[in-house]
Structure formats: structure tokens, C-alpha cells
């Protein structure tokens, strides 16, 4: 019987050739996987984590708005309509501030004049 350690050391033996073929095959499969499925897996993870973050932020913002509304309702004396006016004013001011921070798009006529 031939010892396995000496058989792997011999370059002409069938076992050494099988090891080379298996090593090359696994390296090709790893390269193929890294170029095809790995970007898809990374994109899918990003999509799932993004959706989870979006759903959680929507829930947090909703609960925050409800909490602000209830807090103002408990602090201010009088009827509930005062709370509606205060919250509406706060949200309008927030919207005006966000609208002023936007970056306006270029008009269509200025885009066509730049191409000429």
C-alpha cells in the first residue's frame, strides 16, 4: 500500500491531478458567485433593511405626532380645537421651512438652451 501523504506529493499520481482539478473548479465557482449572486444578495439585503427602516421611521413619526397632539391637548386650556390650530400651525411652519430648503429644478427652457 502507498501512503496517502506520499501519493499527494507525487505530481503524476491521479490523486494530485484530482486535487488540482477540484481546486481550480472551486476557484472558478467562487469567482462566478462573487460576480453574479453576491451583488444580488447585497442589493436584496439593502432593500430589506431599507424597508424595515422606512416602516419603523413611519411608525415613530406617527407616534410622535400623536404624542405631540396629546401633549398640547393636555397643556393648553380650553377645547380641543385649540390643539388642532396649534398643531396645524406647527406643521405648516415645518412645511414652509422644508419647502424653502429644497433645491429647485432647472427649467426646461434653460436645459435646451445649454445644449445648443
HELIX and SHEET records of a PDB file:
HELIX    1   1 UNK A    4  UNK A    9  1                                   6    
HELIX    2   2 UNK A   14  UNK A   35  1                                  22    
HELIX    3   3 UNK A   37  UNK A   75  1                                  39    
HELIX    4   4 UNK A   81  UNK A  100  1                                  20    
HELIX    5   5 UNK A  108  UNK A  115  1                                   8    
END                                                                             
